Each structure stands twice: as structure tokens, then as C-alpha cells.
Amino acid sequence: MIKRVQSDFLYAQPSFASGAARVFDLWGQFDAYSESESPAEADAEAIASDWAIVGQDILDAMQQHDSECAAA
């Protein structure tokens, strides 16, 4: 089984509790995002994630093609 790639590391992960706390967060103190040492590192992580997702899409297409050919 191949692990599915997630591409949400640049976004905050919301929850019910954090959503409720934001009602009282008038100064944006609860905003937390992934941090990188430099913009170049953030770009490298994003590009690597993008290519991993492209690879996952190709693998999914190959598996779907194989299962369709086997059923025919």
C-alpha cells in the first residue's frame, strides 16, 4: 500500500475548538501556519510536494488502467 500524499502543509489545520476560540481572537494570535527557515526552503518543500502529488496521480491512473484492462 502506497501512502497518499498530502499537500496541505502550508495551511492551518482547523478544528472545532480553534474555530470557537477565533470568536474571541481579535488580534489573530491563533493563526498558525507551517514555518520554514527561508523562502527558498518553503519553495523547495512546496515543489517537492507538488511533484509527489503528480507521481501519485500517475500511479492512480496506471492502476485504474490496469484494472480496466483486466476487467475487459
CHARMM-style PDB file with segment names, atoms N, HN, CA, C and O in Angstrom:
ATOM      1  N   MET     1       0.851  -1.183   0.000  1.00  0.00      PROA
ATOM      2  CA  MET     1       0.000   0.000   0.000  1.00  0.00      PROA
ATOM      3  C   MET     1       0.889   1.236   0.000  1.00  0.00      PROA
ATOM      4  O   MET     1       1.794   1.363   0.825  1.00  0.00      PROA
ATOM      5  N   ILE     2       0.627   2.132  -0.919  1.00  0.00      PROA
ATOM      6  HN  ILE     2      -0.109   2.029  -1.588  1.00  0.00      PROA
ATOM      7  CA  ILE     2       1.401   3.362  -1.030  1.00  0.00      PROA
ATOM      8  C   ILE     2       0.690   4.471  -0.273  1.00  0.00      PROA
ATOM      9  O   ILE     2      -0.523   4.646  -0.387  1.00  0.00      PROA
ATOM     10  N   LYS     3       1.469   5.218   0.503  1.00  0.00      PROA
ATOM     11  HN  LYS     3       2.454   5.076   0.596  1.00  0.00      PROA
ATOM     12  CA  LYS     3       0.914   6.301   1.310  1.00  0.00      PROA
ATOM     13  C   LYS     3       0.443   7.439   0.412  1.00  0.00      PROA
ATOM     14  O   LYS     3       1.154   7.845  -0.506  1.00  0.00      PROA
ATOM     15  N   ARG     4      -0.739   7.943   0.676  1.00  0.00      PROA
ATOM     16  HN  ARG     4      -1.316   7.613   1.422  1.00  0.00      PROA
ATOM     17  CA  ARG     4      -1.267   9.078  -0.060  1.00  0.00      PROA
ATOM     18  C   ARG     4      -0.519  10.337   0.358  1.00  0.00      PROA
ATOM     19  O   ARG     4      -0.186  10.512   1.530  1.00  0.00      PROA
ATOM     20  N   VAL     5      -0.264  11.200  -0.594  1.00  0.00      PROA
ATOM     21  HN  VAL     5      -0.535  11.058  -1.546  1.00  0.00      PROA
ATOM     22  CA  VAL     5       0.474  12.435  -0.354  1.00  0.00      PROA
ATOM     23  C   VAL     5      -0.507  13.531   0.031  1.00  0.00      PROA
ATOM     24  O   VAL     5      -1.546  13.701  -0.606  1.00  0.00      PROA
ATOM     25  N   GLN     6      -0.173  14.261   1.064  1.00  0.00      PROA
ATOM     26  HN  GLN     6       0.671  14.122   1.583  1.00  0.00      PROA
ATOM     27  CA  GLN     6      -0.984  15.397   1.490  1.00  0.00      PROA
ATOM     28  C   GLN     6      -0.296  16.684   1.063  1.00  0.00      PROA
ATOM     29  O   GLN     6       0.925  16.799   1.167  1.00  0.00      PROA
ATOM     30  N   SER     7      -1.053  17.634   0.593  1.00  0.00      PROA
ATOM     31  HN  SER     7      -2.045  17.541   0.509  1.00  0.00      PROA
ATOM     32  CA  SER     7      -0.463  18.886   0.128  1.00  0.00      PROA
ATOM     33  C   SER     7      -0.972  20.076   0.926  1.00  0.00      PROA
ATOM     34  O   SER     7      -1.040  21.189   0.405  1.00  0.00      PROA
ATOM     35  N   ASP     8      -1.320  19.857   2.154  1.00  0.00      PROA
ATOM     36  HN  ASP     8      -1.264  18.953   2.577  1.00  0.00      PROA
ATOM     37  CA  ASP     8      -1.891  20.934   2.947  1.00  0.00      PROA
ATOM     38  C   ASP     8      -0.943  21.463   4.016  1.00  0.00      PROA
ATOM     39  O   ASP     8      -1.396  22.047   5.001  1.00  0.00      PROA
ATOM     40  N   PHE     9       0.371  21.269   3.842  1.00  0.00      PROA
ATOM     41  HN  PHE     9       0.739  20.795   3.042  1.00  0.00      PROA
ATOM     42  CA  PHE     9       1.291  21.695   4.884  1.00  0.00      PROA
ATOM     43  C   PHE     9       1.436  23.205   4.964  1.00  0.00      PROA
ATOM     44  O   PHE     9       1.973  23.708   5.952  1.00  0.00      PROA
ATOM     45  N   LEU    10       0.979  23.944   3.969  1.00  0.00      PROA
ATOM     46  HN  LEU    10       0.543  23.536   3.167  1.00  0.00      PROA
ATOM     47  CA  LEU    10       1.065  25.395   4.008  1.00  0.00      PROA
ATOM     48  C   LEU    10      -0.145  26.037   4.670  1.00  0.00      PROA
ATOM     49  O   LEU    10      -0.167  27.251   4.874  1.00  0.00      PROA
ATOM     50  N   TYR    11      -1.138  25.248   5.004  1.00  0.00      PROA
ATOM     51  HN  TYR    11      -1.120  24.262   4.839  1.00  0.00      PROA
ATOM     52  CA  TYR    11      -2.371  25.789   5.543  1.00  0.00      PROA
ATOM     53  C   TYR    11      -2.545  25.399   7.006  1.00  0.00      PROA
ATOM     54  O   TYR    11      -2.043  24.366   7.450  1.00  0.00      PROA
ATOM     55  N   ALA    12      -3.253  26.229   7.738  1.00  0.00      PROA
ATOM     56  HN  ALA    12      -3.660  27.068   7.377  1.00  0.00      PROA
ATOM     57  CA  ALA    12      -3.575  25.915   9.124  1.00  0.00      PROA
ATOM     58  C   ALA    12      -4.560  24.753   9.150  1.00  0.00      PROA
ATOM     59  O   ALA    12      -5.401  24.626   8.260  1.00  0.00      PROA
ATOM     60  N   GLN    13      -4.456  23.913  10.165  1.00  0.00      PROA
ATOM     61  HN  GLN    13      -3.773  24.017  10.888  1.00  0.00      PROA
ATOM     62  CA  GLN    13      -5.360  22.781  10.322  1.00  0.00      PROA
ATOM     63  C   GLN    13      -6.469  23.161  11.306  1.00  0.00      PROA
ATOM     64  O   GLN    13      -6.245  23.143  12.517  1.00  0.00      PROA
ATOM     65  N   PRO    14      -7.649  23.502  10.812  1.00  0.00      PROA
ATOM     66  CA  PRO    14      -8.716  23.954  11.695  1.00  0.00      PROA
ATOM     67  C   PRO    14      -9.341  22.812  12.499  1.00  0.00      PROA
ATOM     68  O   PRO    14      -9.325  21.652  12.087  1.00  0.00      PROA
ATOM     69  N   SER    15      -9.881  23.172  13.634  1.00  0.00      PROA
ATOM     70  HN  SER    15      -9.894  24.114  13.968  1.00  0.00      PROA
ATOM     71  CA  SER    15     -10.647  22.239  14.445  1.00  0.00      PROA
ATOM     72  C   SER    15     -11.825  23.017  15.026  1.00  0.00      PROA
ATOM     73  O   SER    15     -11.890  24.242  14.920  1.00  0.00      PROA
ATOM     74  N   PHE    16     -12.740  22.297  15.632  1.00  0.00      PROA
ATOM     75  HN  PHE    16     -12.687  21.302  15.718  1.00  0.00      PROA
ATOM     76  CA  PHE    16     -13.888  22.971  16.229  1.00  0.00      PROA
ATOM     77  C   PHE    16     -13.447  23.912  17.342  1.00  0.00      PROA
ATOM     78  O   PHE    16     -13.938  25.037  17.439  1.00  0.00      PROA
ATOM     79  N   ALA    17     -12.522  23.456  18.184  1.00  0.00      PROA
ATOM     80  HN  ALA    17     -12.122  22.543  18.105  1.00  0.00      PROA
ATOM     81  CA  ALA    17     -12.056  24.278  19.305  1.00  0.00      PROA
ATOM     82  C   ALA    17     -11.347  25.538  18.811  1.00  0.00      PROA
ATOM     83  O   ALA    17     -11.558  26.621  19.358  1.00  0.00      PROA
ATOM     84  N   SER    18     -10.503  25.405  17.775  1.00  0.00      PROA
ATOM     85  HN  SER    18     -10.332  24.525  17.331  1.00  0.00      PROA
ATOM     86  CA  SER    18      -9.814  26.596  17.279  1.00  0.00      PROA
ATOM     87  C   SER    18     -10.805  27.544  16.606  1.00  0.00      PROA
ATOM     88  O   SER    18     -10.639  28.762  16.669  1.00  0.00      PROA
ATOM     89  N   GLY    19     -11.825  26.994  15.969  1.00  0.00      PROA
ATOM     90  HN  GLY    19     -11.959  26.005  15.918  1.00  0.00      PROA
ATOM     91  CA  GLY    19     -12.849  27.841  15.372  1.00  0.00      PROA
ATOM     92  C   GLY    19     -13.629  28.619  16.420  1.00  0.00      PROA
ATOM     93  O   GLY    19     -13.926  29.800  16.240  1.00  0.00      PROA
ATOM     94  N   ALA    20     -13.958  27.944  17.517  1.00  0.00      PROA
ATOM     95  HN  ALA    20     -13.716  26.984  17.663  1.00  0.00      PROA
ATOM     96  CA  ALA    20     -14.666  28.623  18.605  1.00  0.00      PROA
ATOM     97  C   ALA    20     -13.773  29.676  19.262  1.00  0.00      PROA
ATOM     98  O   ALA    20     -14.254  30.745  19.638  1.00  0.00      PROA
ATOM     99  N   ALA    21     -12.486  29.386  19.404  1.00  0.00      PROA
ATOM    100  HN  ALA    21     -12.096  28.518  19.098  1.00  0.00      PROA
ATOM    101  CA  ALA    21     -11.568  30.341  20.024  1.00  0.00      PROA
ATOM    102  C   ALA    21     -11.371  31.576  19.154  1.00  0.00      PROA
ATOM    103  O   ALA    21     -11.097  32.657  19.675  1.00  0.00      PROA
ATOM    104  N   ARG    22     -11.505  31.435  17.848  1.00  0.00      PROA
ATOM    105  HN  ARG    22     -11.728  30.557  17.424  1.00  0.00      PROA
ATOM    106  CA  ARG    22     -11.316  32.580  16.953  1.00  0.00      PROA
ATOM    107  C   ARG    22     -12.376  33.655  17.147  1.00  0.00      PROA
ATOM    108  O   ARG    22     -12.166  34.807  16.770  1.00  0.00      PROA
ATOM    109  N   VAL    23     -13.501  33.292  17.727  1.00  0.00      PROA
ATOM    110  HN  VAL    23     -13.672  32.356  18.033  1.00  0.00      PROA
ATOM    111  CA  VAL    23     -14.536  34.292  18.013  1.00  0.00      PROA
ATOM    112  C   VAL    23     -13.963  35.377  18.922  1.00  0.00      PROA
ATOM    113  O   VAL    23     -14.299  36.553  18.783  1.00  0.00      PROA
ATOM    114  N   PHE    24     -13.095  34.977  19.853  1.00  0.00      PROA
ATOM    115  HN  PHE    24     -12.822  34.021  19.966  1.00  0.00      PROA
ATOM    116  CA  PHE    24     -12.527  35.917  20.811  1.00  0.00      PROA
ATOM    117  C   PHE    24     -11.124  36.391  20.418  1.00  0.00      PROA
ATOM    118  O   PHE    24     -10.535  37.210  21.123  1.00  0.00      PROA
ATOM    119  N   ASP    25     -10.594  35.900  19.327  1.00  0.00      PROA
ATOM    120  HN  ASP    25     -11.072  35.235  18.754  1.00  0.00      PROA
ATOM    121  CA  ASP    25      -9.230  36.221  18.885  1.00  0.00      PROA
ATOM    122  C   ASP    25      -9.264  37.444  17.969  1.00  0.00      PROA
ATOM    123  O   ASP    25      -9.223  37.319  16.745  1.00  0.00      PROA
ATOM    124  N   LEU    26      -9.339  38.609  18.570  1.00  0.00      PROA
ATOM    125  HN  LEU    26      -9.372  38.711  19.564  1.00  0.00      PROA
ATOM    126  CA  LEU    26      -9.473  39.838  17.790  1.00  0.00      PROA
ATOM    127  C   LEU    26      -8.169  40.268  17.130  1.00  0.00      PROA
ATOM    128  O   LEU    26      -8.203  41.059  16.188  1.00  0.00      PROA
ATOM    129  N   TRP    27      -7.019  39.774  17.594  1.00  0.00      PROA
ATOM    130  HN  TRP    27      -6.992  39.132  18.360  1.00  0.00      PROA
ATOM    131  CA  TRP    27      -5.727  40.200  17.067  1.00  0.00      PROA
ATOM    132  C   TRP    27      -5.028  39.102  16.271  1.00  0.00      PROA
ATOM    133  O   TRP    27      -3.853  39.262  15.941  1.00  0.00      PROA
ATOM    134  N   GLY    28      -5.686  38.013  15.954  1.00  0.00      PROA
ATOM    135  HN  GLY    28      -6.641  37.883  16.222  1.00  0.00      PROA
ATOM    136  CA  GLY    28      -5.120  36.974  15.106  1.00  0.00      PROA
ATOM    137  C   GLY    28      -4.001  36.174  15.741  1.00  0.00      PROA
ATOM    138  O   GLY    28      -3.081  35.752  15.040  1.00  0.00      PROA
ATOM    139  N   GLN    29      -4.049  35.953  17.033  1.00  0.00      PROA
ATOM    140  HN  GLN    29      -4.797  36.296  17.602  1.00  0.00      PROA
ATOM    141  CA  GLN    29      -2.997  35.228  17.728  1.00  0.00      PROA
ATOM    142  C   GLN    29      -3.070  33.719  17.497  1.00  0.00      PROA
ATOM    143  O   GLN    29      -2.077  33.022  17.707  1.00  0.00      PROA
ATOM    144  N   PHE    30      -4.214  33.201  17.071  1.00  0.00      PROA
ATOM    145  HN  PHE    30      -5.021  33.767  16.901  1.00  0.00      PROA
ATOM    146  CA  PHE    30      -4.366  31.760  16.888  1.00  0.00      PROA
ATOM    147  C   PHE    30      -3.983  31.294  15.485  1.00  0.00      PROA
ATOM    148  O   PHE    30      -4.012  30.097  15.198  1.00  0.00      PROA
ATOM    149  N   ASP    31      -3.629  32.228  14.618  1.00  0.00      PROA
ATOM    150  HN  ASP    31      -3.605  33.200  14.850  1.00  0.00      PROA
ATOM    151  CA  ASP    31      -3.221  31.842  13.269  1.00  0.00      PROA
ATOM    152  C   ASP    31      -1.852  31.172  13.334  1.00  0.00      PROA
ATOM    153  O   ASP    31      -0.866  31.807  13.707  1.00  0.00      PROA
ATOM    154  N   ALA    32      -1.788  29.898  12.974  1.00  0.00      PROA
ATOM    155  HN  ALA    32      -2.589  29.381  12.671  1.00  0.00      PROA
ATOM    156  CA  ALA    32      -0.522  29.159  12.984  1.00  0.00      PROA
ATOM    157  C   ALA    32      -0.381  28.418  11.654  1.00  0.00      PROA
ATOM    158  O   ALA    32      -1.264  27.661  11.249  1.00  0.00      PROA
ATOM    159  N   TYR    33       0.724  28.648  11.000  1.00  0.00      PROA
ATOM    160  HN  TYR    33       1.441  29.263  11.329  1.00  0.00      PROA
ATOM    161  CA  TYR    33       0.994  28.021   9.720  1.00  0.00      PROA
ATOM    162  C   TYR    33       2.350  27.335   9.790  1.00  0.00      PROA
ATOM    163  O   TYR    33       3.135  27.578  10.706  1.00  0.00      PROA
ATOM    164  N   SER    34       2.610  26.489   8.825  1.00  0.00      PROA
ATOM    165  HN  SER    34       1.972  26.292   8.081  1.00  0.00      PROA
ATOM    166  CA  SER    34       3.912  25.851   8.757  1.00  0.00      PROA
ATOM    167  C   SER    34       4.962  26.925   8.515  1.00  0.00      PROA
ATOM    168  O   SER    34       4.774  27.830   7.702  1.00  0.00      PROA
ATOM    169  N   GLU    35       6.056  26.808   9.229  1.00  0.00      PROA
ATOM    170  HN  GLU    35       6.209  26.073   9.890  1.00  0.00      PROA
ATOM    171  CA  GLU    35       7.115  27.800   9.080  1.00  0.00      PROA
ATOM    172  C   GLU    35       8.354  27.139   8.513  1.00  0.00      PROA
ATOM    173  O   GLU    35       8.653  25.986   8.821  1.00  0.00      PROA
ATOM    174  N   SER    36       9.070  27.875   7.686  1.00  0.00      PROA
ATOM    175  HN  SER    36       8.828  28.812   7.436  1.00  0.00      PROA
ATOM    176  CA  SER    36      10.314  27.402   7.098  1.00  0.00      PROA
ATOM    177  C   SER    36      11.421  28.374   7.480  1.00  0.00      PROA
ATOM    178  O   SER    36      11.174  29.522   7.848  1.00  0.00      PROA
ATOM    179  N   GLU    37      12.641  27.877   7.381  1.00  0.00      PROA
ATOM    180  HN  GLU    37      12.841  26.944   7.083  1.00  0.00      PROA
ATOM    181  CA  GLU    37      13.792  28.712   7.716  1.00  0.00      PROA
ATOM    182  C   GLU    37      13.964  29.864   6.724  1.00  0.00      PROA
ATOM    183  O   GLU    37      14.435  30.940   7.090  1.00  0.00      PROA
ATOM    184  N   SER    38      13.580  29.632   5.475  1.00  0.00      PROA
ATOM    185  HN  SER    38      13.197  28.758   5.177  1.00  0.00      PROA
ATOM    186  CA  SER    38      13.757  30.662   4.446  1.00  0.00      PROA
ATOM    187  C   SER    38      12.688  30.481   3.371  1.00  0.00      PROA
ATOM    188  O   SER    38      12.063  29.425   3.275  1.00  0.00      PROA
ATOM    189  N   PRO    39      12.488  31.512   2.570  1.00  0.00      PROA
ATOM    190  CA  PRO    39      11.546  31.353   1.442  1.00  0.00      PROA
ATOM    191  C   PRO    39      11.981  30.258   0.477  1.00  0.00      PROA
ATOM    192  O   PRO    39      11.139  29.570  -0.101  1.00  0.00      PROA
ATOM    193  N   ALA    40      13.294  30.091   0.298  1.00  0.00      PROA
ATOM    194  HN  ALA    40      13.978  30.650   0.768  1.00  0.00      PROA
ATOM    195  CA  ALA    40      13.778  29.044  -0.611  1.00  0.00      PROA
ATOM    196  C   ALA    40      13.414  27.660  -0.085  1.00  0.00      PROA
ATOM    197  O   ALA    40      13.052  26.777  -0.862  1.00  0.00      PROA
ATOM    198  N   GLU    41      13.508  27.466   1.226  1.00  0.00      PROA
ATOM    199  HN  GLU    41      13.803  28.183   1.857  1.00  0.00      PROA
ATOM    200  CA  GLU    41      13.132  26.173   1.817  1.00  0.00      PROA
ATOM    201  C   GLU    41      11.633  25.921   1.656  1.00  0.00      PROA
ATOM    202  O   GLU    41      11.220  24.804   1.347  1.00  0.00      PROA
ATOM    203  N   ALA    42      10.828  26.948   1.864  1.00  0.00      PROA
ATOM    204  HN  ALA    42      11.164  27.856   2.115  1.00  0.00      PROA
ATOM    205  CA  ALA    42       9.374  26.805   1.692  1.00  0.00      PROA
ATOM    206  C   ALA    42       9.045  26.448   0.248  1.00  0.00      PROA
ATOM    207  O   ALA    42       8.197  25.593  -0.007  1.00  0.00      PROA
ATOM    208  N   ASP    43       9.721  27.109  -0.705  1.00  0.00      PROA
ATOM    209  HN  ASP    43      10.410  27.804  -0.498  1.00  0.00      PROA
ATOM    210  CA  ASP    43       9.508  26.797  -2.118  1.00  0.00      PROA
ATOM    211  C   ASP    43       9.914  25.361  -2.438  1.00  0.00      PROA
ATOM    212  O   ASP    43       9.211  24.662  -3.167  1.00  0.00      PROA
ATOM    213  N   ALA    44      11.049  24.923  -1.894  1.00  0.00      PROA
ATOM    214  HN  ALA    44      11.620  25.492  -1.302  1.00  0.00      PROA
ATOM    215  CA  ALA    44      11.523  23.561  -2.148  1.00  0.00      PROA
ATOM    216  C   ALA    44      10.532  22.530  -1.605  1.00  0.00      PROA
ATOM    217  O   ALA    44      10.253  21.529  -2.264  1.00  0.00      PROA
ATOM    218  N   GLU    45      10.005  22.774  -0.414  1.00  0.00      PROA
ATOM    219  HN  GLU    45      10.231  23.587   0.122  1.00  0.00      PROA
ATOM    220  CA  GLU    45       9.013  21.855   0.161  1.00  0.00      PROA
ATOM    221  C   GLU    45       7.747  21.826  -0.687  1.00  0.00      PROA
ATOM    222  O   GLU    45       7.178  20.759  -0.920  1.00  0.00      PROA
ATOM    223  N   ALA    46       7.305  22.990  -1.148  1.00  0.00      PROA
ATOM    224  HN  ALA    46       7.766  23.856  -0.958  1.00  0.00      PROA
ATOM    225  CA  ALA    46       6.091  23.054  -1.965  1.00  0.00      PROA
ATOM    226  C   ALA    46       6.294  22.350  -3.303  1.00  0.00      PROA
ATOM    227  O   ALA    46       5.410  21.624  -3.756  1.00  0.00      PROA
ATOM    228  N   ILE    47       7.448  22.555  -3.942  1.00  0.00      PROA
ATOM    229  HN  ILE    47       8.167  23.145  -3.573  1.00  0.00      PROA
ATOM    230  CA  ILE    47       7.723  21.907  -5.224  1.00  0.00      PROA
ATOM    231  C   ILE    47       7.820  20.398  -5.055  1.00  0.00      PROA
ATOM    232  O   ILE    47       7.295  19.646  -5.877  1.00  0.00      PROA
ATOM    233  N   ALA    48       8.489  19.949  -3.995  1.00  0.00      PROA
ATOM    234  HN  ALA    48       8.915  20.559  -3.327  1.00  0.00      PROA
ATOM    235  CA  ALA    48       8.597  18.513  -3.738  1.00  0.00      PROA
ATOM    236  C   ALA    48       7.216  17.906  -3.512  1.00  0.00      PROA
ATOM    237  O   ALA    48       6.927  16.814  -4.001  1.00  0.00      PROA
ATOM    238  N   SER    49       6.375  18.604  -2.780  1.00  0.00      PROA
ATOM    239  HN  SER    49       6.610  19.491  -2.382  1.00  0.00      PROA
ATOM    240  CA  SER    49       5.019  18.122  -2.546  1.00  0.00      PROA
ATOM    241  C   SER    49       4.218  18.073  -3.850  1.00  0.00      PROA
ATOM    242  O   SER    49       3.482  17.117  -4.093  1.00  0.00      PROA
ATOM    243  N   ASP    50       4.361  19.091  -4.677  1.00  0.00      PROA
ATOM    244  HN  ASP    50       4.959  19.868  -4.480  1.00  0.00      PROA
ATOM    245  CA  ASP    50       3.658  19.111  -5.961  1.00  0.00      PROA
ATOM    246  C   ASP    50       4.060  17.920  -6.827  1.00  0.00      PROA
ATOM    247  O   ASP    50       3.201  17.263  -7.415  1.00  0.00      PROA
ATOM    248  N   TRP    51       5.368  17.636  -6.909  1.00  0.00      PROA
ATOM    249  HN  TRP    51       6.067  18.169  -6.432  1.00  0.00      PROA
ATOM    250  CA  TRP    51       5.826  16.516  -7.731  1.00  0.00      PROA
ATOM    251  C   TRP    51       5.398  15.180  -7.138  1.00  0.00      PROA
ATOM    252  O   TRP    51       5.113  14.239  -7.879  1.00  0.00      PROA
ATOM    253  N   ALA    52       5.350  15.085  -5.819  1.00  0.00      PROA
ATOM    254  HN  ALA    52       5.581  15.849  -5.217  1.00  0.00      PROA
ATOM    255  CA  ALA    52       4.872  13.844  -5.198  1.00  0.00      PROA
ATOM    256  C   ALA    52       3.410  13.598  -5.556  1.00  0.00      PROA
ATOM    257  O   ALA    52       3.008  12.457  -5.783  1.00  0.00      PROA
ATOM    258  N   ILE    53       2.619  14.658  -5.607  1.00  0.00      PROA
ATOM    259  HN  ILE    53       2.945  15.585  -5.422  1.00  0.00      PROA
ATOM    260  CA  ILE    53       1.209  14.519  -5.974  1.00  0.00      PROA
ATOM    261  C   ILE    53       1.070  14.153  -7.453  1.00  0.00      PROA
ATOM    262  O   ILE    53       0.209  13.349  -7.810  1.00  0.00      PROA
ATOM    263  N   VAL    54       1.911  14.734  -8.317  1.00  0.00      PROA
ATOM    264  HN  VAL    54       2.611  15.386  -8.027  1.00  0.00      PROA
ATOM    265  CA  VAL    54       1.904  14.361  -9.733  1.00  0.00      PROA
ATOM    266  C   VAL    54       2.216  12.869  -9.873  1.00  0.00      PROA
ATOM    267  O   VAL    54       1.550  12.158 -10.626  1.00  0.00      PROA
ATOM    268  N   GLY    55       3.229  12.406  -9.144  1.00  0.00      PROA
ATOM    269  HN  GLY    55       3.770  12.984  -8.533  1.00  0.00      PROA
ATOM    270  CA  GLY    55       3.563  10.986  -9.174  1.00  0.00      PROA
ATOM    271  C   GLY    55       2.420  10.117  -8.683  1.00  0.00      PROA
ATOM    272  O   GLY    55       2.157   9.054  -9.246  1.00  0.00      PROA
ATOM    273  N   GLN    56       1.732  10.567  -7.625  1.00  0.00      PROA
ATOM    274  HN  GLN    56       1.945  11.430  -7.168  1.00  0.00      PROA
ATOM    275  CA  GLN    56       0.588   9.816  -7.104  1.00  0.00      PROA
ATOM    276  C   GLN    56      -0.534   9.765  -8.138  1.00  0.00      PROA
ATOM    277  O   GLN    56      -1.177   8.727  -8.294  1.00  0.00      PROA
ATOM    278  N   ASP    57      -0.779  10.864  -8.842  1.00  0.00      PROA
ATOM    279  HN  ASP    57      -0.257  11.707  -8.715  1.00  0.00      PROA
ATOM    280  CA  ASP    57      -1.810  10.888  -9.886  1.00  0.00      PROA
ATOM    281  C   ASP    57      -1.465   9.923 -11.019  1.00  0.00      PROA
ATOM    282  O   ASP    57      -2.343   9.228 -11.531  1.00  0.00      PROA
ATOM    283  N   ILE    58      -0.193   9.879 -11.413  1.00  0.00      PROA
ATOM    284  HN  ILE    58       0.520  10.444 -10.997  1.00  0.00      PROA
ATOM    285  CA  ILE    58       0.231   8.953 -12.470  1.00  0.00      PROA
ATOM    286  C   ILE    58       0.037   7.512 -12.013  1.00  0.00      PROA
ATOM    287  O   ILE    58      -0.463   6.680 -12.770  1.00  0.00      PROA
ATOM    288  N   LEU    59       0.431   7.214 -10.775  1.00  0.00      PROA
ATOM    289  HN  LEU    59       0.837   7.889 -10.159  1.00  0.00      PROA
ATOM    290  CA  LEU    59       0.250   5.871 -10.236  1.00  0.00      PROA
ATOM    291  C   LEU    59      -1.227   5.490 -10.189  1.00  0.00      PROA
ATOM    292  O   LEU    59      -1.589   4.369 -10.547  1.00  0.00      PROA
ATOM    293  N   ASP    60      -2.081   6.412  -9.750  1.00  0.00      PROA
ATOM    294  HN  ASP    60      -1.787   7.323  -9.459  1.00  0.00      PROA
ATOM    295  CA  ASP    60      -3.525   6.142  -9.716  1.00  0.00      PROA
ATOM    296  C   ASP    60      -4.053   5.849 -11.117  1.00  0.00      PROA
ATOM    297  O   ASP    60      -4.854   4.931 -11.297  1.00  0.00      PROA
ATOM    298  N   ALA    61      -3.611   6.623 -12.114  1.00  0.00      PROA
ATOM    299  HN  ALA    61      -2.960   7.368 -11.967  1.00  0.00      PROA
ATOM    300  CA  ALA    61      -4.070   6.411 -13.487  1.00  0.00      PROA
ATOM    301  C   ALA    61      -3.605   5.058 -14.009  1.00  0.00      PROA
ATOM    302  O   ALA    61      -4.356   4.361 -14.692  1.00  0.00      PROA
ATOM    303  N   MET    62      -2.354   4.682 -13.685  1.00  0.00      PROA
ATOM    304  HN  MET    62      -1.745   5.248 -13.131  1.00  0.00      PROA
ATOM    305  CA  MET    62      -1.843   3.382 -14.126  1.00  0.00      PROA
ATOM    306  C   MET    62      -2.630   2.237 -13.488  1.00  0.00      PROA
ATOM    307  O   MET    62      -2.943   1.252 -14.157  1.00  0.00      PROA
ATOM    308  N   GLN    63      -2.949   2.361 -12.208  1.00  0.00      PROA
ATOM    309  HN  GLN    63      -2.694   3.161 -11.665  1.00  0.00      PROA
ATOM    310  CA  GLN    63      -3.715   1.321 -11.528  1.00  0.00      PROA
ATOM    311  C   GLN    63      -5.130   1.230 -12.086  1.00  0.00      PROA
ATOM    312  O   GLN    63      -5.665   0.132 -12.241  1.00  0.00      PROA
ATOM    313  N   GLN    64      -5.739   2.369 -12.388  1.00  0.00      PROA
ATOM    314  HN  GLN    64      -5.305   3.261 -12.262  1.00  0.00      PROA
ATOM    315  CA  GLN    64      -7.080   2.355 -12.963  1.00  0.00      PROA
ATOM    316  C   GLN    64      -7.040   1.713 -14.354  1.00  0.00      PROA
ATOM    317  O   GLN    64      -7.925   0.931 -14.702  1.00  0.00      PROA
ATOM    318  N   HSD    65      -6.041   2.032 -15.130  1.00  0.00      PROA
ATOM    319  HN  HSD    65      -5.322   2.666 -14.848  1.00  0.00      PROA
ATOM    320  CA  HSD    65      -5.908   1.445 -16.465  1.00  0.00      PROA
ATOM    321  C   HSD    65      -5.736  -0.067 -16.376  1.00  0.00      PROA
ATOM    322  O   HSD    65      -6.362  -0.817 -17.126  1.00  0.00      PROA
ATOM    323  N   ASP    66      -4.877  -0.511 -15.448  1.00  0.00      PROA
ATOM    324  HN  ASP    66      -4.368   0.098 -14.839  1.00  0.00      PROA
ATOM    325  CA  ASP    66      -4.663  -1.947 -15.266  1.00  0.00      PROA
ATOM    326  C   ASP    66      -5.945  -2.666 -14.870  1.00  0.00      PROA
ATOM    327  O   ASP    66      -6.236  -3.752 -15.371  1.00  0.00      PROA
ATOM    328  N   SER    67      -6.718  -2.052 -13.963  1.00  0.00      PROA
ATOM    329  HN  SER    67      -6.482  -1.169 -13.556  1.00  0.00      PROA
ATOM    330  CA  SER    67      -7.952  -2.720 -13.528  1.00  0.00      PROA
ATOM    331  C   SER    67      -8.996  -2.725 -14.642  1.00  0.00      PROA
ATOM    332  O   SER    67      -9.763  -3.683 -14.745  1.00  0.00      PROA
ATOM    333  N   GLU    68      -9.052  -1.696 -15.475  1.00  0.00      PROA
ATOM    334  HN  GLU    68      -8.429  -0.918 -15.392  1.00  0.00      PROA
ATOM    335  CA  GLU    68      -9.966  -1.677 -16.600  1.00  0.00      PROA
ATOM    336  C   GLU    68      -9.567  -2.702 -17.663  1.00  0.00      PROA
ATOM    337  O   GLU    68     -10.431  -3.337 -18.267  1.00  0.00      PROA
ATOM    338  N   CYS    69      -8.270  -2.863 -17.891  1.00  0.00      PROA
ATOM    339  HN  CYS    69      -7.568  -2.347 -17.400  1.00  0.00      PROA
ATOM    340  CA  CYS    69      -7.796  -3.845 -18.872  1.00  0.00      PROA
ATOM    341  C   CYS    69      -8.042  -5.268 -18.381  1.00  0.00      PROA
ATOM    342  O   CYS    69      -8.349  -6.159 -19.172  1.00  0.00      PROA
ATOM    343  N   ALA    70      -7.907  -5.477 -17.075  1.00  0.00      PROA
ATOM    344  HN  ALA    70      -7.657  -4.753 -16.432  1.00  0.00      PROA
ATOM    345  CA  ALA    70      -8.130  -6.808 -16.509  1.00  0.00      PROA
ATOM    346  C   ALA    70      -9.609  -7.175 -16.557  1.00  0.00      PROA
ATOM    347  O   ALA    70      -9.950  -8.351 -16.680  1.00  0.00      PROA
ATOM    348  N   ALA    71     -10.485  -6.187 -16.461  1.00  0.00      PROA
ATOM    349  HN  ALA    71     -10.209  -5.232 -16.361  1.00  0.00      PROA
ATOM    350  CA  ALA    71     -11.923  -6.444 -16.482  1.00  0.00      PROA
ATOM    351  C   ALA    71     -12.432  -6.682 -17.897  1.00  0.00      PROA
ATOM    352  O   ALA    71     -13.505  -7.258 -18.074  1.00  0.00      PROA
ATOM    353  N   ALA    72     -11.695  -6.255 -18.889  1.00  0.00      PROA
ATOM    354  HN  ALA    72     -10.823  -5.786 -18.745  1.00  0.00      PROA
ATOM    355  CA  ALA    72     -12.155  -6.376 -20.281  1.00  0.00      PROA
ATOM    356  C   ALA    72     -11.912  -7.733 -20.867  1.00  0.00      PROA
ATOM    357  OT1 ALA    72     -12.248  -7.975 -22.026  1.00  0.00      PROA
TER     358      ALA     72
END
